[in-house]
Amino acid sequence: KAGVTQTPRYLIKTRGQQVTLSCSPISGHRSVSWYQQTPGQGLQFLFEYFSETQRNKGNFPGRFSGRQFSNSRSEMNVSTLELGDSALYLCASRLRGTGYNEQFFGPGTRLTVL
Amino acid sequence: GENVEQHPSTLSVQEGDSAVIKCTYSDSASNYFPWYKQELGKRPQLIIDIRSNVGEKKDQRIAVTLNKTAKHFSLHITETQPEDSAVYFCAASINNAGNMLTFGGGTRLMVKP
């Protein structure tokens, strides 16, 4: 089975632009979560989608949004980019929305904002 | 919300020694505690996890202990090897509330040959 994939792997944007990142979960997985990883703040939860519905949201401004499609693929969007948005964005998928089941991470998209 | 603290932030050990990483959490409702290993430039990978109804779990050289009363859990790696060098993250979640993990700040483990 293929693992979690994310595209693009690297992205360079300038302040004020917007960006869309994509995540394809492991086949059959219905839950997708997004995390931001920075050297200063570590790994922080952004949001989680299950069956096309946002189920949990972390403490990030409204510039960060996401969605999930009927095939469980997910996208996240960041509008009006700021320098502080430079980070590795990781998505993770798991088979079931609840219960004890492993969360598998993708390789991440490294976003650099200039 | 949940807050997870992890110590130490860096840990250097000699090959063959043991390594211990400790985490504390704040939300007594948390019931699932995974540990992830992230090698340089790679994705985090689950190495072991523990549920709140278990006090200890072991998998070969890795073990995790959980003290619910004190709200802390620890990762123990015995007979460390150079390939154990990585950043380790603890996390906590309320597992029946979805897929939201709160991570500790990470521990950079360096195993010197």
Chai-1 contact restraints between the chains, C-beta under 6 A:
chainA,res_idxA,chainB,res_idxB,connection_type,confidence,min_distance_angstrom,max_distance_angstrom,comment,restraint_id
A,S31,B,N99,contact,1.0,0.0,6.0,A-B,restraint_1
A,S33,B,N99,contact,1.0,0.0,6.0,A-B,restraint_2
A,G42,B,F103,contact,1.0,0.0,6.0,A-B,restraint_3
A,G42,B,G105,contact,1.0,0.0,6.0,A-B,restraint_4
A,G42,B,G106,contact,1.0,0.0,6.0,A-B,restraint_5
A,L43,B,F103,contact,1.0,0.0,6.0,A-B,restraint_6
A,F45,B,M100,contact,1.0,0.0,6.0,A-B,restraint_7
A,E48,B,G98,contact,1.0,0.0,6.0,A-B,restraint_8
A,E48,B,N99,contact,1.0,0.0,6.0,A-B,restraint_9
A,E48,B,M100,contact,1.0,0.0,6.0,A-B,restraint_10
A,R55,B,G98,contact,1.0,0.0,6.0,A-B,restraint_11
A,N56,B,G98,contact,1.0,0.0,6.0,A-B,restraint_12
A,N56,B,M100,contact,1.0,0.0,6.0,A-B,restraint_13
A,R94,B,N99,contact,1.0,0.0,6.0,A-B,restraint_14
A,T98,B,N96,contact,1.0,0.0,6.0,A-B,restraint_15
A,Y100,B,N95,contact,1.0,0.0,6.0,A-B,restraint_16
A,E102,B,L46,contact,1.0,0.0,6.0,A-B,restraint_17
A,F105,B,R43,contact,1.0,0.0,6.0,A-B,restraint_18
A,F105,B,P44,contact,1.0,0.0,6.0,A-B,restraint_19
A,P107,B,R43,contact,1.0,0.0,6.0,A-B,restraint_20
